[in-house]
Amino acid sequence: MEMHADRWREDLALIRLAAREAGKVALGYFGQSPEVWWKHEGRSPVSAADYAANDKLQGMLMAARPGYGWLSEETDDDVARLSCDTLFVVDPIDGTRAFIAGEKTWCVSVAVVHRGQPVAGVLVAPAFDEEFTASVDEPALKNGKPISVSHPSAVEPLKLAVAEDVLKLVQPEHKNSVRRVRHVPSLAYRLAMTADGTIDGTIVKRNSHDWDLAAADVILERAGGRLVDAQGRRLVYNRESVKHGVLRAGAEHALDKLRMFMPDDPTG
């Protein structure tokens, strides 16, 4: 993708600006008890802030790149995206439940995906005043400073952000080799924590979506880590189905050890 290097840098600047503006919009609703609706048969909340941030992103990005496709959690899926080489993949607020509860762990996630792979990504976490960025030709940065995944330690247990039910999959003899940190509901932010070395890795349960992953994927990769499926393969985006099976993400030294957390997953 070297021939597109300038293009992806320009796209990174564009999505950074758009994500910042959407973050400002969302922050205006934060802690203000925005109206909430339930989708997916009542399993998933969406707030007025999600829709407002989505409108800001779609307006700015599609005006600047009318030839790109569009995939967002808060926009009805248009299969026309499948014919697009390049598209925006967006989650206006990743961590809506935390947002509604007044917790700070949520972010705006914006990626540019080209021929199935993320080439630029931005995560803006306004409540923390944090911004993560990367492109395939630029390093992973947090608030403008380079970040990298954790380094192996002979004495420290792995620091993992995993749900309680996932932790139960580990055999008793391995329990002392890991230290569970508080589970972070925002998947994108959890992957960013892996990218900056705050944690060594995480397990992603099945049924995550392209918009949860794409931006964080390129940031994690440029920070020296990987996000892979149960067989160790990198993900492919902009398929007909935007759902994924069980995944593992982490620094290289943690990826193999994360296999002990992998639940049985016929889709993986």
Solvent accessible surface area in square Angstrom, and as a share of the most:
residue,aa,sasa,rsa
1,M,98,0.44
2,E,153,0.69
3,M,171,0.76
4,H,41,0.18
5,A,19,0.15
6,D,90,0.46
7,R,81,0.30
8,W,0,0.00
9,R,97,0.35
10,E,107,0.48
11,D,0,0.00
12,L,10,0.05
13,A,51,0.40
14,L,27,0.14
15,I,0,0.00
16,R,62,0.23
17,L,90,0.45
18,A,0,0.00
19,A,0,0.00
20,R,110,0.40
21,E,48,0.22
22,A,0,0.00
23,G,1,0.01
24,K,132,0.56
25,V,41,0.23
26,A,0,0.00
27,L,76,0.38
28,G,57,0.54
29,Y,74,0.28
30,F,37,0.15
31,G,58,0.56
32,Q,125,0.55
33,S,106,0.68
34,P,20,0.13
35,E,109,0.49
36,V,47,0.27
37,W,103,0.36
38,W,142,0.50
39,K,43,0.18
40,H,97,0.43
41,E,164,0.73
42,G,43,0.42
43,R,152,0.55
44,S,26,0.17
45,P,11,0.07
46,V,2,0.01
47,S,0,0.00
48,A,24,0.19
49,A,0,0.00
50,D,0,0.00
51,Y,87,0.33
52,A,26,0.20
53,A,0,0.00
54,N,6,0.03
55,D,93,0.48
56,K,75,0.32
57,L,0,0.00
58,Q,60,0.27
59,G,47,0.45
60,M,51,0.23
61,L,0,0.00
62,M,45,0.20
63,A,83,0.65
64,A,43,0.33
65,R,61,0.22
66,P,105,0.66
67,G,68,0.65
68,Y,24,0.09
69,G,7,0.06
70,W,27,0.10
71,L,3,0.01
72,S,3,0.02
73,E,46,0.21
74,E,22,0.10
75,T,42,0.25
76,D,137,0.71
77,D,79,0.41
78,D,84,0.43
79,V,105,0.60
80,A,56,0.44
81,R,5,0.02
82,L,74,0.37
83,S,101,0.65
84,C,34,0.21
85,D,76,0.39
86,T,6,0.03
87,L,1,0.00
88,F,0,0.00
89,V,2,0.01
90,V,0,0.00
91,D,2,0.01
92,P,0,0.00
93,I,2,0.01
94,D,6,0.03
95,G,15,0.14
96,T,18,0.10
97,R,133,0.49
98,A,2,0.02
99,F,2,0.01
100,I,63,0.32
101,A,71,0.55
102,G,41,0.40
103,E,69,0.31
104,K,107,0.45
105,T,19,0.11
106,W,0,0.00
107,C,1,0.00
108,V,0,0.00
109,S,1,0.01
110,V,0,0.00
111,A,0,0.00
112,V,0,0.00
113,V,0,0.00
114,H,8,0.04
115,R,172,0.63
116,G,9,0.09
117,Q,30,0.13
118,P,4,0.03
119,V,0,0.00
120,A,0,0.00
121,G,0,0.00
122,V,0,0.00
123,L,1,0.01
124,V,12,0.07
125,A,1,0.00
126,P,23,0.15
127,A,22,0.17
128,F,74,0.31
129,D,120,0.62
130,E,30,0.13
131,E,25,0.11
132,F,2,0.01
133,T,6,0.03
134,A,0,0.00
135,S,0,0.00
136,V,43,0.25
137,D,46,0.24
138,E,48,0.22
139,P,66,0.41
140,A,1,0.01
141,L,40,0.20
142,K,53,0.23
143,N,84,0.43
144,G,55,0.53
145,K,148,0.63
146,P,105,0.66
147,I,30,0.15
148,S,57,0.37
149,V,16,0.09
150,S,20,0.13
151,H,147,0.66
152,P,96,0.60
153,S,55,0.35
154,A,112,0.87
155,V,130,0.75
156,E,112,0.50
157,P,42,0.27
158,L,11,0.05
159,K,57,0.24
160,L,1,0.00
161,A,0,0.00
162,V,1,0.01
163,A,16,0.12
164,E,94,0.42
165,D,77,0.40
166,V,4,0.03
167,L,35,0.17
168,K,155,0.66
169,L,74,0.37
170,V,5,0.03
171,Q,102,0.46
172,P,104,0.66
173,E,127,0.57
174,H,78,0.35
175,K,80,0.34
176,N,143,0.73
177,S,52,0.34
178,V,16,0.09
179,R,120,0.44
180,R,78,0.28
181,V,29,0.17
182,R,168,0.61
183,H,58,0.26
184,V,12,0.07
185,P,66,0.42
186,S,1,0.00
187,L,20,0.10
188,A,0,0.00
189,Y,22,0.08
190,R,15,0.05
191,L,0,0.00
192,A,1,0.00
193,M,27,0.12
194,T,0,0.00
195,A,0,0.00
196,D,32,0.17
197,G,21,0.20
198,T,69,0.40
199,I,0,0.00
200,D,8,0.04
201,G,0,0.00
202,T,0,0.00
203,I,5,0.02
204,V,3,0.01
205,K,94,0.40
206,R,108,0.40
207,N,74,0.38
208,S,10,0.06
209,H,36,0.16
210,D,0,0.00
211,W,29,0.10
212,D,19,0.10
213,L,0,0.00
214,A,1,0.01
215,A,1,0.01
216,A,1,0.01
217,D,13,0.07
218,V,1,0.01
219,I,0,0.00
220,L,0,0.00
221,E,75,0.33
222,R,99,0.36
223,A,6,0.04
224,G,47,0.45
225,G,2,0.02
226,R,96,0.35
227,L,5,0.03
228,V,3,0.02
229,D,18,0.09
230,A,26,0.20
231,Q,101,0.45
232,G,25,0.24
233,R,136,0.50
234,R,132,0.48
235,L,7,0.04
236,V,78,0.45
237,Y,2,0.01
238,N,21,0.11
239,R,91,0.33
240,E,142,0.64
241,S,64,0.41
242,V,18,0.10
243,K,103,0.44
244,H,17,0.08
245,G,11,0.11
246,V,2,0.01
247,L,1,0.01
248,R,6,0.02
249,A,0,0.00
250,G,0,0.00
251,A,1,0.01
252,E,100,0.45
253,H,45,0.20
254,A,0,0.00
255,L,3,0.01
256,D,102,0.53
257,K,104,0.44
258,L,0,0.00
259,R,125,0.46
260,M,55,0.24
261,F,0,0.00
262,M,40,0.18
263,P,35,0.22
264,D,147,0.76
265,D,25,0.13
266,P,125,0.79
267,T,76,0.44
268,G,27,0.26
